[in-house]
Amino acid sequence: MIRLQHVSKVFGAGPSRVAALNGISFSVAKGEFVVLTGASGAGKTTLLRMLYRAETPSEGDIEVAGFDVTELRRSEIPRLRRSIGIVFQDSKLLAGRTVFENVAFVLRVLGTPRRDITPKAFAALKAVGLSARAQAFPNQLSQGEAQRASLARAIVKSPGLLLADEPTGNLDEDMAGEILGLVKEIWSRGTHKPTRCEPMLSFIFNEAMRDLRRAGRVGISAILLIALSLTAPRSRSPRWAASGSSRSTSGAPSTSGAIGCGSSST
């Protein structure tokens, strides 16, 4: 699903040169729930942006959902992004459209038959507990509701991959807990293996909430960048993996410190 080999990213040149990522290698298989952790500025968002080709690596190879992202032509980028659902720290909802219209807009752009748009949009809103707010506009939503709408928009097209970049960074403890719980539920439904991985998911959730209570909003925004595959073969067995991002002496992330749970043909 995701594979990075020796990926580096450098911004600037000369005295202003900054190494955002340095020699990163890891993979995420179908069905995995992976949390990448690291201090602010460690390169988590840069890494995520490369996965959907908003940035290109300075060195190394990246494969996502069957696409060679490193060599992808500009004309093929929309095809890659159609296979990915993305949740940002700020919800990025369209201000002049209702919650329902924001979610349905994705389906219209993808050419979904008109008769299918309404039931699919409402199914996504129901999945995140926002059906009752379908006709509300973004400025009428709480921060937690706006993030729920963003999550519905990300999953409405049934992507093979869901990426969430610090999705609870702007939320208080209660709202953050709700969003993390929703992400956990979506992953569990997608992988078909909810009971086997539940202990590890509960550990991730509890650790995140502990840090949030200790450090306020900053704690959770510095911890979570989540990538979860929504489609996993039933025949594979769960794998416990270590992966993640933490600051190294060079200023780039290293692959340690986070926890993955999912399916792999190890």
Beta strands, then each sheet from edge to edge (+ up, - down):
strand 1: 2-11
strand 2: 18-28
strand 3: 33-35
strand 4: 59-64
strand 5: 67-68
strand 6: 84-87
strand 7: 161-165
strand 8: 225-229
strand 9: 237-243
strand 10: 246-247
strand 11: 253-254
strand 12: 258-264
sheet 1: 2+ 1- 4+ 5-
sheet 2: 6+ 7+ 8- 3+ 12- 9+
sheet 3: 10+ 11-
end
